[in-house]
């Protein structure tokens, strides 16, 4: 190594040793920062604990809310519908319904509401001597009852029956419909709902090919649904528009009244027309 560099290195060490080093003390604020800080209380957690305490005190209880009441009612109606579809059509008491739906923790007030208001006024529940059963639109016992219903609708010109209504009122409906086979016809509406029609085989006949061509050559583009429905009504045939999706009529805007409209004032004392005098132009001069 170069001797000049070694000399400079030794001189640097001597200067470093001769220079005193002063240690800076930490500021008071720094020393205070080492103290333990109090944990901040979360407002949300405190409010949550407050609500929990209030609920435990009885100020708010989810089982007394209206949403819980109507939830229990919906559960009961759905259960009654399901058991009816499975063939269990015998009536049950309210205690038996609550036992089978596992709603044994409801209060006496809610139980009284179910007995006196909710179940009695529900259109899908039938009440007989304090017992309850499901009330479908069409109460069908078997496939023969379904076939009679479709035949009756066909003869009266009422059209078909919704599959949803059949499934609601006929126990084991899928099995019964399958057993009927080609005695019924399925038609799917634009809203994907299926309708059952009676397949009257006495009306099946062979149509001449020439007549079919004439039938297909008649244009019906100009005939809208309203004209077709009007024609059917004139012929005494009712359509199934009532069970189909309802048309939403456009809301008519209210016309603004013109500002130049004359206002009519009610007049009084018409019987004194010849006696009273008009002083609007001042007091008339004495004669």
C-alpha positions in Angstrom: 0.0 0.0 0.0 1.1 3.6 -0.7 2.8 5.1 2.4 1.2 8.4 1.7 -2.3 6.9 2.0 -1.3 5.2 5.3 -0.2 8.5 6.8 -3.5 10.2 5.8 -5.4 7.3 7.4 -3.5 7.7 10.7 -4.1 11.5 10.7 -7.8 10.9 10.1 -8.1 8.5 13.1 -6.3 11.1 15.4 -8.7 13.9 14.4 -11.7 11.6 15.0 -10.5 10.7 18.5 -9.8 14.3 19.4 -13.3 15.6 18.3 -15.8 15.2 21.3 -19.2 13.6 20.5 -22.3 15.0 22.2 -25.4 12.9 22.5 -28.7 14.6 21.9 -31.4 13.9 24.4 -34.9 12.9 23.2 -37.5 15.6 23.3 -40.2 15.6 25.9 -42.8 14.7 23.3 -40.8 11.7 22.3 -40.5 10.5 25.8 -44.2 10.9 26.3 -44.9 8.8 23.2 -43.4 5.8 25.0 -46.2 6.0 27.5 -49.1 3.6 27.0 -51.9 5.1 25.0 -55.5 4.4 26.0 -57.2 2.2 23.4 -59.8 4.1 21.4 -63.4 2.9 21.8 -65.0 2.0 18.5 -68.2 4.0 18.1 -69.8 1.3 16.0 -69.0 -1.4 18.5 -70.3 0.6 21.4 -73.6 1.4 19.5 -73.9 -2.3 18.6 -73.5 -3.3 22.2 -76.0 -0.6 23.1 -78.6 -2.1 20.6 -77.8 -5.6 22.0 -78.5 -4.4 25.5 -81.7 -2.7 24.4 -82.9 -5.8 22.7 -82.1 -7.9 25.7 -84.1 -5.5 27.8 -87.1 -6.1 25.6 -87.3 -2.7 23.8 -86.9 -4.3 20.4 -87.6 -7.9 19.5 -87.5 -9.3 16.0 -90.2 -11.8 16.8 -92.7 -9.0 17.5 -92.1 -7.2 14.2 -94.7 -7.3 11.4 -92.2 -8.9 9.0 -91.8 -11.9 11.3 -95.6 -12.3 11.6 -96.2 -12.3 7.9 -93.2 -14.6 7.4 -94.8 -17.1 9.7 -98.1 -16.8 7.8 -96.4 -17.4 4.4 -94.6 -20.4 5.8 -97.9 -21.9 7.0 -99.7 -21.3 3.7 -96.8 -22.8 1.7 -96.8 -25.8 4.0 -100.6 -26.3 3.6 -100.2 -26.1 -0.1 -97.4 -28.6 -0.2 -99.2 -31.2 1.9 -102.4 -30.8 -0.2 -100.4 -31.5 -3.4 -99.0 -34.6 -1.7 -102.5 -35.9 -1.0 -102.8 -34.9 2.7 -106.1 -33.1 2.4 -107.4 -33.6 5.9 -107.8 -30.5 8.1 -105.5 -29.6 11.0 -105.8 -27.5 14.1 -103.6 -24.5 14.6 -101.5 -26.3 17.2 -100.9 -29.2 14.8 -99.9 -26.7 12.1 -97.5 -24.9 14.4 -96.0 -28.2 15.5 -95.4 -29.5 11.9 -94.0 -26.1 10.7 -91.8 -25.9 13.9 -93.3 -22.5 14.9 -93.7 -23.3 18.5 -91.9 -20.2 19.8 -94.5 -17.7 18.6 -96.2 -15.6 21.3 -99.8 -15.8 22.3 -100.6 -12.5 20.6 -99.3 -13.8 17.3 -101.2 -17.0 17.7 -104.4 -15.0 18.4 -103.7 -13.0 15.2 -103.4 -16.1 13.2 -106.6 -17.5 14.5 -108.8 -14.4 14.3 -107.4 -12.5 11.3 -104.6 -14.0 9.2 -105.8 -17.5 8.5 -109.5 -16.7 8.4 -109.1 -13.9 5.8 -106.5 -15.7 3.7 -108.0 -16.7 0.3 -105.9 -19.9 0.2 -107.0 -21.2 3.6 -110.3 -23.0 4.3 -111.6 -22.9 7.9 -114.0 -25.6 9.3 -114.9 -25.8 12.9 -111.6 -24.4 14.2 -109.5 -26.6 11.8 -107.7 -25.4 8.7 -107.0 -26.8 5.2 -105.8 -25.6 1.8 -108.3 -24.0 -0.6 -107.2 -24.3 -4.2 -108.9 -22.6 -7.2 -110.0 -26.0 -8.5 -110.4 -28.8 -5.9 -109.7 -31.9 -8.0 -109.5 -35.4 -6.4 -108.2 -37.4 -9.3 -107.5 -37.4 -13.1 -111.2 -38.0 -13.9 -112.1 -34.8 -12.1 -109.5 -32.9 -14.1 -110.9 -34.4 -17.4 -114.4 -33.4 -16.4 -113.2 -29.8 -15.7 -111.5 -29.5 -19.0 -114.5 -30.9 -20.9 -116.8 -28.4 -19.1 -114.5 -25.5 -20.1 -114.5 -26.7 -23.7 -118.3 -27.0 -23.9 -118.9 -23.6 -22.4 -116.3 -21.9 -24.5 -114.2 -20.9 -21.5 -110.9 -22.1 -23.1 -108.3 -24.0 -21.1 -107.0 -24.1 -17.5 -103.7 -23.0 -16.3 -101.3 -25.7 -15.4 -100.3 -23.9 -12.2 -104.0 -24.0 -11.0 -104.2 -27.7 -11.8 -100.9 -28.5 -9.9 -102.2 -26.4 -7.0 -105.5 -28.3 -6.6 -104.8 -31.8 -7.9 -102.7 -34.1 -5.6 -99.9 -35.8 -7.5 -100.8 -33.8 -10.6 -97.8 -34.9 -12.7 -98.8 -38.5 -12.4 -102.5 -37.8 -13.3 -101.6 -35.6 -16.3 -99.2 -38.3 -17.6 -101.9 -40.9 -17.3 -104.4 -38.9 -19.3 -102.0 -38.9 -22.3 -103.5 -37.5 -25.5 -106.8 -36.7 -23.9 -105.5 -33.2 -23.1 -103.5 -30.7 -25.1 -100.7 -28.4 -23.9 -100.4 -24.9 -25.2 -97.6 -22.5 -24.1 -98.4 -18.8 -23.8 -95.9 -16.0 -24.6 -95.2 -15.6 -20.9 -94.1 -19.3 -20.8 -97.1 -20.4 -18.7 -98.7 -23.7 -19.9 -102.5 -24.1 -20.5 -104.4 -27.4 -20.6 -107.2 -28.0 -23.1 -109.6 -30.9 -23.6 -108.8 -32.9 -26.7 -112.2 -33.6 -28.1 -111.6 -36.5 -30.5 -115.2 -36.4 -31.8 -114.2 -33.1 -33.6 -111.3 -34.7 -35.4 -112.1 -35.2 -39.1 -110.2 -35.1 -42.4 -110.2 -31.7 -44.2 -110.1 -31.6 -47.9 -106.7 -30.4 -49.3 -108.3 -27.8 -51.5 -110.1 -26.3 -48.6 -106.9 -26.1 -46.6 -105.3 -24.2 -49.5 -108.2 -21.7 -49.5 -108.0 -21.3 -45.7 -104.3 -20.6 -45.8 -104.7 -18.1 -48.7 -106.9 -15.7 -46.6 -104.7 -12.9 -45.3 -105.1 -12.1 -41.6 -102.4 -9.5 -41.2 -104.9 -6.6 -40.9 -106.7 -8.4 -38.0 -105.3 -7.3 -34.6 -106.1 -8.9 -31.3 -108.8 -6.3 -30.4 -110.7 -7.1 -33.6 -110.4 -10.8 -33.1 -111.6 -10.5 -29.5 -114.6 -8.3 -30.6 -115.6 -10.9 -33.3 -115.4 -13.7 -30.7 -117.7 -11.8 -28.3 -120.2 -11.2 -31.1 -120.3 -15.0 -31.7 -120.7 -15.7 -27.9 -117.2 -17.0 -27.4 -115.1 -15.7 -24.5 -111.4 -15.5 -24.9 -108.7 -16.2 -22.2 -107.5 -12.6 -22.0 -108.5 -12.5 -18.3 -106.0 -15.1 -17.3 -103.2 -13.8 -19.6 -100.8 -11.1 -18.9 -102.6 -7.8 -18.5 -101.7 -4.9 -20.8 -100.5 -1.7 -19.2 -102.5 1.2 -20.5 -100.5 4.4 -21.1 -101.1 7.1 -18.6 -102.9 10.0 -20.1 -101.4 13.4 -19.3 -103.7 15.9 -17.8 -104.4 18.9 -20.1 -103.3 22.2 -18.7 -106.1 24.7 -18.4 -105.8 27.8 -20.6 -104.9 31.1 -18.8 -107.6 33.1 -20.6 -110.4 31.2 -19.1 -113.2 33.5 -17.8 -114.0 33.3 -14.1 -117.7 33.2 -13.2 -118.7 34.8 -9.9 -121.8 34.0 -8.0 -124.3 36.9 -7.8 -126.5 37.6 -4.9 -129.6 39.7 -4.2 -131.0 39.2 -7.7 -134.5 39.9 -6.3 -133.5 43.5 -5.5 -132.3 44.4 -9.0 -134.8 47.2 -9.4 -134.3 48.6 -5.9 -130.5 48.8 -5.5 -128.4 51.6 -7.0 -124.9 51.4 -8.4 -122.4 53.7 -6.7 -119.2 52.4 -8.5 -118.8 55.8 -10.3 -119.4 57.9 -7.2 -122.5 59.3 -5.4 -125.0 60.5 -8.0 -126.1 64.1 -7.7 -129.3 64.8 -6.0 -132.2 65.7 -8.3 
